[in-house]
Amino acid sequence: MGLTVSCDLNYRKKSWSRDEAKEVMSRLLPYVDVCIANEEDAADVFGIHAENTNIETGNISKDGYIGVAQKICRQFGCKKAAITLRGSLSATDNNWGGMLYDGKNAFFSRTYSIHIVDRVGGGDSFGGGLIYSLISGYSSQEAVEFAAAASCLKHTIEHDFNLVTPDEVTSLAGGNTSGRVQR
């Protein structure tokens, strides 16, 4: 039907085993155009690890993330793979960004230093921001910037829902990090 299909790996060990997740996701991903993941999900579900990356210390290798995206696209035929990049400084302070691989090139968002109010929904906000920006015709670079900014803002809001507007996301993605009230 010409629809673009996205899938978030989003592995949760309380929901199913790694083997069950691998079996189901291996059957689903050949039908997926845009795979959304993080390095832990790719490792837990498919055994694909980001080389030279240590999530415990917050050290992130951009080349390692490109490798994860390339393997997902090559193995399952996805057109794009997006990965969130979380550099954990502490439980409440992180560096945050994202990457979008389009089958040829990798695009990285700026990295945000965030003080986390609530992590729940951060990954979903990245995925929602990515989907919104892609269907709105944004370039790959603009799309990953929008997705990372949407997710960054969600980390500052309590509970599951991202209560920001596209204009607020666009402002942050465009570099407005002052935190000043907009009237």
C-alpha positions, 0 to 999 in steps of 0.5 A: 500500500506504499505505507512507511512502517516503523518499529521500535525494538524496545526490549523489556525483559519482564515482558519476554525472553531475549530468545522470544524477542529475537524470534518475533522481531526477526520475523517483523523487521523484514517488513519495517522501513524505519527501525528505532532502537538503542544500543541495549535493545540491539544487543539484547535482541540481536546480539549486535553491539556498539563497538568501543561504547560503554554505557556504564561510563557514558562513553559513546563511539559514533562509529560503533553506533553506525555499525549497529545501524548498518548491521540492522539495515543489512540483516533485515532490509530496513531503509533507515535505522535510528538510535538514541545515544545516552551518555549516563553521567549519573542517574539524573544527569545525562548527555543525550542525542540521536543518530539516523542512518539512511542506508548510506550516511549517518546523521547525528544530532547535537548532544544535549546535557540534560537534568532528568525529571522523568525518563519514562517516555523519552525513547517514545518521544524520540520515535514520535519526533522522528516519525513526525519529522520524516512524514513532514518532509524533513531532511535526515539531519533535520529529522534526527535533530527534531527527534532528539530535541523532542526527546530531550524536552520530554526528559524534563516533564513528569509522567509518560506524555510529552506535552510540548508543541512542534514549535517548542521542539523546533526552537530547541532543535534550532539551537535555542537552549537558553531556557528563557520563557517565550511570550 
